[in-house]
Amino acid sequence: MAKKSVRNRNAKRIELVNRFRVKRDELREAVSNIHLSDKERWEAAQQMQKLPRDSSPTRRRNRCKLCGRPRAYNRLTGLCRLHMRAATINGMVPGMHKASW
């Protein structure tokens, strides 16, 4: 199980990403717009660098909803492989069952 501080840090990052998503997208579009002057593009890049570091979507990490495990995350259910296996065996995931042949 992941430490509570790591899970809280990731939750803070997710909140920051959601809060600054619109502004970050506008600035990214301005930086890549070839019709703007070099000065305007430079200023947009400077403003983007002044945003909080954790507001970048690449800094957040997908984690298991139950234990916070960062590896072997399943997007469909939001669980790690360990909890996914347990949920499948217990019949909690519709359409999935443990393979046996």
N, CA, C and O atoms as a GROMACS GRO file, in nm:
protein
  404
    1MET      N    1   0.084  -0.117   0.000
    1MET     CA    2   0.000   0.000   0.000
    1MET      C    3   0.089   0.124   0.000
    1MET      O    4   0.187   0.131   0.074
    2ALA      N    5   0.053   0.220  -0.082
    2ALA     CA    6   0.131   0.343  -0.092
    2ALA      C    7   0.113   0.428   0.034
    2ALA      O    8   0.010   0.423   0.101
    3LYS      N    9   0.217   0.506   0.063
    3LYS     CA   10   0.208   0.593   0.179
    3LYS      C   11   0.097   0.696   0.157
    3LYS      O   12   0.069   0.736   0.044
    4LYS      N   13   0.036   0.737   0.265
    4LYS     CA   14  -0.073   0.832   0.255
    4LYS      C   15  -0.026   0.966   0.198
    4LYS      O   16  -0.100   1.032   0.124
    5SER      N   17   0.097   1.005   0.231
    5SER     CA   18   0.149   1.132   0.181
    5SER      C   19   0.166   1.129   0.029
    5SER      O   20   0.143   1.230  -0.038
    6VAL      N   21   0.204   1.014  -0.027
    6VAL     CA   22   0.220   1.002  -0.171
    6VAL      C   23   0.085   1.009  -0.240
    6VAL      O   24   0.070   1.071  -0.345
    7ARG      N   25  -0.014   0.944  -0.180
    7ARG     CA   26  -0.149   0.948  -0.237
    7ARG      C   27  -0.206   1.090  -0.231
    7ARG      O   28  -0.271   1.135  -0.325
    8ASN      N   29  -0.182   1.160  -0.120
    8ASN     CA   30  -0.230   1.297  -0.107
    8ASN      C   31  -0.160   1.390  -0.206
    8ASN      O   32  -0.223   1.480  -0.262
    9ARG      N   33  -0.031   1.368  -0.227
    9ARG     CA   34   0.044   1.450  -0.322
    9ARG      C   35  -0.012   1.433  -0.462
    9ARG      O   36  -0.025   1.530  -0.537
   10ASN      N   37  -0.043   1.309  -0.498
   10ASN     CA   38  -0.100   1.283  -0.630
   10ASN      C   39  -0.239   1.345  -0.643
   10ASN      O   40  -0.275   1.396  -0.749
   11ALA      N   41  -0.318   1.342  -0.536
   11ALA     CA   42  -0.450   1.404  -0.539
   11ALA      C   43  -0.439   1.555  -0.557
   11ALA      O   44  -0.519   1.616  -0.628
   12LYS      N   45  -0.338   1.615  -0.494
   12LYS     CA   46  -0.314   1.759  -0.511
   12LYS      C   47  -0.276   1.790  -0.655
   12LYS      O   48  -0.320   1.891  -0.710
   13ARG      N   49  -0.194   1.704  -0.715
   13ARG     CA   50  -0.154   1.724  -0.854
   13ARG      C   51  -0.275   1.714  -0.948
   13ARG      O   52  -0.287   1.793  -1.041
   14ILE      N   53  -0.362   1.619  -0.922
   14ILE     CA   54  -0.481   1.603  -1.006
   14ILE      C   55  -0.568   1.728  -0.996
   14ILE      O   56  -0.621   1.775  -1.097
   15GLU      N   57  -0.583   1.781  -0.876
   15GLU     CA   58  -0.663   1.903  -0.856
   15GLU      C   59  -0.599   2.021  -0.929
   15GLU      O   60  -0.670   2.101  -0.991
   16LEU      N   61  -0.466   2.034  -0.923
   16LEU     CA   62  -0.397   2.143  -0.992
   16LEU      C   63  -0.409   2.130  -1.144
   16LEU      O   64  -0.426   2.230  -1.214
   17VAL      N   65  -0.399   2.008  -1.194
   17VAL     CA   66  -0.413   1.986  -1.338
   17VAL      C   67  -0.550   2.032  -1.385
   17VAL      O   68  -0.562   2.098  -1.488
   18ASN      N   69  -0.653   1.996  -1.310
   18ASN     CA   70  -0.789   2.035  -1.348
   18ASN      C   71  -0.809   2.186  -1.340
   18ASN      O   72  -0.879   2.244  -1.423
   19ARG      N   73  -0.749   2.249  -1.239
   19ARG     CA   74  -0.767   2.393  -1.221
   19ARG      C   75  -0.699   2.474  -1.331
   19ARG      O   76  -0.754   2.575  -1.376
   20PHE      N   77  -0.581   2.431  -1.376
   20PHE     CA   78  -0.505   2.509  -1.473
   20PHE      C   79  -0.514   2.455  -1.616
   20PHE      O   80  -0.441   2.501  -1.703
   21ARG      N   81  -0.601   2.358  -1.640
   21ARG     CA   82  -0.609   2.295  -1.772
   21ARG      C   83  -0.640   2.395  -1.883
   21ARG      O   84  -0.573   2.395  -1.986
   22VAL      N   85  -0.740   2.480  -1.864
   22VAL     CA   86  -0.782   2.573  -1.969
   22VAL      C   87  -0.670   2.674  -1.998
   22VAL      O   88  -0.638   2.699  -2.114
   23LYS      N   89  -0.612   2.732  -1.894
   23LYS     CA   90  -0.507   2.831  -1.912
   23LYS      C   91  -0.385   2.769  -1.979
   23LYS      O   92  -0.325   2.830  -2.067
   24ARG      N   93  -0.349   2.648  -1.937
   24ARG     CA   94  -0.232   2.581  -1.994
   24ARG      C   95  -0.256   2.550  -2.142
   24ARG      O   96  -0.164   2.564  -2.223
   25ASP      N   97  -0.376   2.507  -2.177
   25ASP     CA   98  -0.408   2.478  -2.317
   25ASP      C   99  -0.402   2.603  -2.403
   25ASP      O  100  -0.351   2.599  -2.516
   26GLU      N  101  -0.453   2.715  -2.352
   26GLU     CA  102  -0.448   2.841  -2.427
   26GLU      C  103  -0.304   2.885  -2.450
   26GLU      O  104  -0.269   2.927  -2.560
   27LEU      N  105  -0.222   2.876  -2.347
   27LEU     CA  106  -0.083   2.917  -2.361
   27LEU      C  107  -0.007   2.824  -2.455
   27LEU      O  108   0.075   2.870  -2.534
   28ARG      N  109  -0.033   2.695  -2.447
   28ARG     CA  110   0.034   2.600  -2.535
   28ARG      C  111  -0.003   2.628  -2.680
   28ARG      O  112   0.082   2.619  -2.769
   29GLU      N  113  -0.130   2.661  -2.704
   29GLU     CA  114  -0.174   2.693  -2.839
   29GLU      C  115  -0.108   2.822  -2.889
   29GLU      O  116  -0.072   2.831  -3.006
   30ALA      N  117  -0.093   2.920  -2.800
   30ALA     CA  118  -0.029   3.045  -2.840
   30ALA      C  119   0.119   3.024  -2.871
   30ALA      O  120   0.172   3.086  -2.964
   31VAL      N  121   0.186   2.939  -2.797
   31VAL     CA  122   0.328   2.914  -2.822
   31VAL      C  123   0.349   2.847  -2.956
   31VAL      O  124   0.447   2.875  -3.025
   32SER      N  125   0.259   2.759  -2.996
   32SER     CA  126   0.276   2.686  -3.121
   32SER      C  127   0.210   2.756  -3.241
   32SER      O  128   0.220   2.706  -3.353
   33ASN      N  129   0.145   2.870  -3.220
   33ASN     CA  130   0.079   2.942  -3.328
   33ASN      C  131   0.183   3.020  -3.408
   33ASN      O  132   0.246   3.112  -3.356
   34ILE      N  133   0.202   2.984  -3.535
   34ILE     CA  134   0.304   3.050  -3.617
   34ILE      C  135   0.259   3.187  -3.667
   34ILE      O  136   0.341   3.263  -3.720
   35HIS      N  137   0.132   3.220  -3.652
   35HIS     CA  138   0.081   3.349  -3.699
   35HIS      C  139   0.105   3.461  -3.598
   35HIS      O  140   0.089   3.578  -3.631
   36LEU      N  141   0.141   3.427  -3.475
   36LEU     CA  142   0.172   3.529  -3.375
   36LEU      C  143   0.317   3.574  -3.391
   36LEU      O  144   0.400   3.502  -3.449
   37SER      N  145   0.346   3.692  -3.340
   37SER     CA  146   0.483   3.741  -3.347
   37SER      C  147   0.572   3.663  -3.249
   37SER      O  148   0.523   3.596  -3.158
   38ASP      N  149   0.702   3.674  -3.272
   38ASP     CA  150   0.795   3.603  -3.185
   38ASP      C  151   0.786   3.652  -3.041
   38ASP      O  152   0.800   3.574  -2.947
   39LYS      N  153   0.762   3.780  -3.024
   39LYS     CA  154   0.753   3.836  -2.891
   39LYS      C  155   0.631   3.780  -2.816
   39LYS      O  156   0.641   3.745  -2.699
   40GLU      N  157   0.516   3.772  -2.885
   40GLU     CA  158   0.395   3.719  -2.823
   40GLU      C  159   0.414   3.571  -2.786
   40GLU      O  160   0.370   3.527  -2.680
   41ARG      N  161   0.478   3.497  -2.874
   41ARG     CA  162   0.501   3.356  -2.846
   41ARG      C  163   0.597   3.339  -2.728
   41ARG      O  164   0.580   3.250  -2.645
   42TRP      N  165   0.698   3.426  -2.722
   42TRP     CA  166   0.795   3.422  -2.613
   42TRP      C  167   0.727   3.453  -2.479
   42TRP      O  168   0.752   3.387  -2.379
   43GLU      N  169   0.640   3.554  -2.479
   43GLU     CA  170   0.568   3.590  -2.357
   43GLU      C  171   0.475   3.478  -2.312
   43GLU      O  172   0.461   3.452  -2.193
   44ALA      N  173   0.411   3.412  -2.407
   44ALA     CA  174   0.324   3.298  -2.373
   44ALA      C  175   0.406   3.185  -2.311
   44ALA      O  176   0.361   3.120  -2.217
   45ALA      N  177   0.524   3.162  -2.366
   45ALA     CA  178   0.610   3.058  -2.309
   45ALA      C  179   0.655   3.095  -2.168
   45ALA      O  180   0.662   3.008  -2.081
   46GLN      N  181   0.684   3.222  -2.145
   46GLN     CA  182   0.725   3.267  -2.012
   46GLN      C  183   0.610   3.252  -1.912
   46GLN      O  184   0.632   3.209  -1.799
   47GLN      N  185   0.489   3.286  -1.954
   47GLN     CA  186   0.373   3.271  -1.866
   47GLN      C  187   0.346   3.123  -1.835
   47GLN      O  188   0.305   3.089  -1.724
   48MET      N  189   0.371   3.038  -1.933
   48MET     CA  190   0.350   2.895  -1.912
   48MET      C  191   0.451   2.840  -1.811
   48MET      O  192   0.419   2.751  -1.732
   49GLN      N  193   0.572   2.893  -1.814
   49GLN     CA  194   0.674   2.849  -1.719
   49GLN      C  195   0.645   2.898  -1.577
   49GLN      O  196   0.694   2.839  -1.481
   50LYS      N  197   0.567   3.005  -1.565
   50LYS     CA  198   0.534   3.057  -1.433
   50LYS      C  199   0.420   2.980  -1.365
   50LYS      O  200   0.396   2.998  -1.245
   51LEU      N  201   0.351   2.896  -1.441
   51LEU     CA  202   0.245   2.814  -1.382
   51LEU      C  203   0.308   2.714  -1.285
   51LEU      O  204   0.426   2.680  -1.299
   52PRO      N  205   0.231   2.666  -1.188
   52PRO     CA  206   0.286   2.566  -1.095
   52PRO      C  207   0.334   2.442  -1.170
   52PRO      O  208   0.272   2.397  -1.265
   53ARG      N  209   0.445   2.388  -1.124
   53ARG     CA  210   0.504   2.272  -1.188
   53ARG      C  211   0.409   2.152  -1.186
   53ARG      O  212   0.400   2.076  -1.283
   54ASP      N  213   0.338   2.134  -1.076
   54ASP     CA  214   0.249   2.020  -1.063
   54ASP      C  215   0.120   2.034  -1.142
   54ASP      O  216   0.038   1.942  -1.142
   55SER      N  217   0.100   2.146  -1.211
   55SER     CA  218  -0.020   2.161  -1.292
   55SER      C  219  -0.004   2.096  -1.429
   55SER      O  220  -0.098   2.096  -1.509
   56SER      N  221   0.112   2.041  -1.458
   56SER     CA  222   0.134   1.970  -1.583
   56SER      C  223   0.072   1.830  -1.574
   56SER      O  224   0.094   1.760  -1.475
   57PRO      N  225  -0.004   1.789  -1.674
   57PRO     CA  226  -0.071   1.659  -1.666
   57PRO      C  227   0.027   1.541  -1.662
   57PRO      O  228  -0.010   1.433  -1.615
   58THR      N  229   0.148   1.559  -1.711
   58THR     CA  230   0.242   1.447  -1.711
   58THR      C  231   0.298   1.418  -1.574
   58THR      O  232   0.359   1.313  -1.555
   59ARG      N  233   0.279   1.506  -1.477
   59ARG     CA  234   0.331   1.483  -1.343
   59ARG      C  235   0.236   1.403  -1.255
   59ARG      O  236   0.275   1.357  -1.148
   60ARG      N  237   0.111   1.385  -1.299
   60ARG     CA  238   0.020   1.305  -1.218
   60ARG      C  239   0.037   1.160  -1.256
   60ARG      O  240   0.083   1.127  -1.365
   61ARG      N  241   0.000   1.074  -1.166
   61ARG     CA  242   0.023   0.931  -1.184
   61ARG      C  243  -0.108   0.855  -1.161
   61ARG      O  244  -0.178   0.883  -1.064
   62ASN      N  245  -0.140   0.762  -1.249
   62ASN     CA  246  -0.257   0.677  -1.227
   62ASN      C  247  -0.226   0.579  -1.114
   62ASN      O  248  -0.125   0.509  -1.117
   63ARG      N  249  -0.316   0.574  -1.015
   63ARG     CA  250  -0.295   0.487  -0.900
   63ARG      C  251  -0.421   0.407  -0.873
   63ARG      O  252  -0.532   0.448  -0.906
   64CYS      N  253  -0.402   0.291  -0.811
   64CYS     CA  254  -0.514   0.204  -0.773
   64CYS      C  255  -0.605   0.278  -0.676
   64CYS      O  256  -0.556   0.345  -0.584
   65LYS      N  257  -0.735   0.267  -0.695
   65LYS     CA  258  -0.831   0.335  -0.608
   65LYS      C  259  -0.830   0.280  -0.466
   65LYS      O  260  -0.861   0.352  -0.371
   66LEU      N  261  -0.796   0.153  -0.451
   66LEU     CA  262  -0.803   0.090  -0.320
   66LEU      C  263  -0.674   0.103  -0.241
   66LEU      O  264  -0.677   0.135  -0.122
   67CYS      N  265  -0.560   0.078  -0.305
   67CYS     CA  266  -0.434   0.075  -0.229
   67CYS      C  267  -0.336   0.184  -0.270
   67CYS      O  268  -0.240   0.209  -0.197
   68GLY      N  269  -0.357   0.250  -0.383
   68GLY     CA  270  -0.267   0.355  -0.426
   68GLY      C  271  -0.144   0.304  -0.500
   68GLY      O  272  -0.050   0.380  -0.522
   69ARG      N  273  -0.144   0.177  -0.539
   69ARG     CA  274  -0.030   0.120  -0.608
   69ARG      C  275  -0.015   0.184  -0.746
   69ARG      O  276  -0.112   0.191  -0.821
   70PRO      N  277   0.108   0.232  -0.782
   70PRO     CA  278   0.125   0.301  -0.909
   70PRO      C  279   0.149   0.210  -1.028
   70PRO      O  280   0.128   0.250  -1.142
   71ARG      N  281   0.194   0.088  -1.003
   71ARG     CA  282   0.226  -0.002  -1.114
   71ARG      C  283   0.110  -0.096  -1.143
   71ARG      O  284   0.024  -0.120  -1.057
   72ALA      N  285   0.108  -0.151  -1.265
   72ALA     CA  286   0.008  -0.248  -1.308
   72ALA      C  287  -0.133  -0.194  -1.289
   72ALA      O  288  -0.221  -0.264  -1.239
   73TYR      N  289  -0.154  -0.069  -1.328
   73TYR     CA  290  -0.284  -0.001  -1.316
   73TYR      C  291  -0.371  -0.036  -1.435
   73TYR      O  292  -0.325  -0.033  -1.549
   74ASN      N  293  -0.497  -0.070  -1.411
   74ASN     CA  294  -0.592  -0.101  -1.516
   74ASN      C  295  -0.686   0.017  -1.533
   74ASN      O  296  -0.759   0.052  -1.440
   75ARG      N  297  -0.686   0.078  -1.650
   75ARG     CA  298  -0.769   0.197  -1.673
   75ARG      C  299  -0.918   0.167  -1.668
   75ARG      O  300  -0.996   0.251  -1.623
   76LEU      N  301  -0.957   0.050  -1.713
   76LEU     CA  302  -1.098   0.016  -1.720
   76LEU      C  303  -1.164   0.020  -1.583
   76LEU      O  304  -1.274   0.072  -1.568
   77THR      N  305  -1.096  -0.035  -1.484
   77THR     CA  306  -1.154  -0.044  -1.350
   77THR      C  307  -1.092   0.053  -1.251
   77THR      O  308  -1.153   0.083  -1.149
   78GLY      N  309  -0.972   0.102  -1.279
   78GLY     CA  310  -0.903   0.190  -1.185
   78GLY      C  311  -0.836   0.114  -1.072
   78GLY      O  312  -0.807   0.171  -0.967
   79LEU      N  313  -0.812  -0.016  -1.094
   79LEU     CA  314  -0.752  -0.100  -0.991
   79LEU      C  315  -0.617  -0.154  -1.039
   79LEU      O  316  -0.591  -0.161  -1.159
   80CYS      N  317  -0.534  -0.191  -0.943
   80CYS     CA  318  -0.408  -0.255  -0.977
   80CYS      C  319  -0.434  -0.403  -1.007
   80CYS      O  320  -0.546  -0.452  -0.988
   81ARG      N  321  -0.332  -0.473  -1.054
   81ARG     CA  322  -0.350  -0.614  -1.093
   81ARG      C  323  -0.391  -0.702  -0.976
   81ARG      O  324  -0.464  -0.799  -0.994
   82LEU      N  325  -0.345  -0.668  -0.856
   82LEU     CA  326  -0.376  -0.751  -0.740
   82LEU      C  327  -0.524  -0.741  -0.703
   82LEU      O  328  -0.591  -0.841  -0.680
   83HIS      N  329  -0.573  -0.618  -0.698
   83HIS     CA  330  -0.715  -0.599  -0.665
   83HIS      C  331  -0.806  -0.636  -0.782
   83HIS      O  332  -0.920  -0.676  -0.762
   84MET      N  333  -0.754  -0.622  -0.903
   84MET     CA  334  -0.830  -0.663  -1.020
   84MET      C  335  -0.852  -0.814  -1.018
   84MET      O  336  -0.962  -0.862  -1.049
   85ARG      N  337  -0.750  -0.890  -0.982
   85ARG     CA  338  -0.763  -1.035  -0.973
   85ARG      C  339  -0.865  -1.076  -0.868
   85ARG      O  340  -0.949  -1.162  -0.891
   86ALA      N  341  -0.856  -1.011  -0.751
   86ALA     CA  342  -0.950  -1.043  -0.644
   86ALA      C  343  -1.094  -1.009  -0.684
   86ALA      O  344  -1.186  -1.085  -0.656
   87ALA      N  345  -1.111  -0.894  -0.748
   87ALA     CA  346  -1.246  -0.854  -0.791
   87ALA      C  347  -1.299  -0.947  -0.898
   87ALA      O  348  -1.419  -0.977  -0.901
   88THR      N  349  -1.212  -0.993  -0.987
   88THR     CA  350  -1.256  -1.085  -1.093
   88THR      C  351  -1.297  -1.220  -1.034
   88THR      O  352  -1.400  -1.276  -1.073
   89ILE      N  353  -1.218  -1.271  -0.941
   89ILE     CA  354  -1.251  -1.400  -0.880
   89ILE      C  355  -1.382  -1.393  -0.802
   89ILE      O  356  -1.459  -1.489  -0.802
   90ASN      N  357  -1.406  -1.280  -0.737
   90ASN     CA  358  -1.530  -1.263  -0.660
   90ASN      C  359  -1.650  -1.229  -0.747
   90ASN      O  360  -1.762  -1.219  -0.697
   91GLY      N  361  -1.628  -1.211  -0.878
   91GLY     CA  362  -1.738  -1.181  -0.970
   91GLY      C  363  -1.783  -1.037  -0.966
   91GLY      O  364  -1.897  -1.007  -1.002
   92MET      N  365  -1.697  -0.947  -0.923
   92MET     CA  366  -1.735  -0.806  -0.913
   92MET      C  367  -1.718  -0.731  -1.045
   92MET      O  368  -1.776  -0.623  -1.061
   93VAL      N  369  -1.642  -0.786  -1.139
   93VAL     CA  370  -1.619  -0.720  -1.268
   93VAL      C  371  -1.705  -0.792  -1.372
   93VAL      O  372  -1.680  -0.908  -1.403
   94PRO      N  373  -1.806  -0.725  -1.428
   94PRO     CA  374  -1.894  -0.790  -1.523
   94PRO      C  375  -1.818  -0.831  -1.650
   94PRO      O  376  -1.737  -0.756  -1.704
   95GLY      N  377  -1.846  -0.954  -1.694
   95GLY     CA  378  -1.786  -1.002  -1.817
   95GLY      C  379  -1.648  -1.062  -1.800
   95GLY      O  380  -1.591  -1.109  -1.898
   96MET      N  381  -1.593  -1.063  -1.682
   96MET     CA  382  -1.460  -1.120  -1.660
   96MET      C  383  -1.468  -1.235  -1.563
   96MET      O  384  -1.541  -1.232  -1.464
   97HIS      N  385  -1.390  -1.338  -1.594
   97HIS     CA  386  -1.381  -1.450  -1.500
   97HIS      C  387  -1.240  -1.508  -1.513
   97HIS      O  388  -1.172  -1.490  -1.614
   98LYS      N  389  -1.201  -1.577  -1.410
   98LYS     CA  390  -1.068  -1.636  -1.406
   98LYS      C  391  -1.058  -1.745  -1.511
   98LYS      O  392  -1.145  -1.832  -1.520
   99ALA      N  393  -0.953  -1.741  -1.589
   99ALA     CA  394  -0.936  -1.841  -1.694
   99ALA      C  395  -0.901  -1.975  -1.634
   99ALA      O  396  -0.820  -1.984  -1.542
  100SER      N  397  -0.961  -2.079  -1.687
  100SER     CA  398  -0.924  -2.216  -1.648
  100SER      C  399  -0.953  -2.307  -1.766
  100SER      O  400  -1.060  -2.298  -1.828
  101TRP      N  401  -0.859  -2.393  -1.799
  101TRP     CA  402  -0.877  -2.484  -1.910
  101TRP      C  403  -0.805  -2.613  -1.885
  101TRP      O  404  -0.809  -2.703  -1.969
   0.00000   0.00000   0.00000
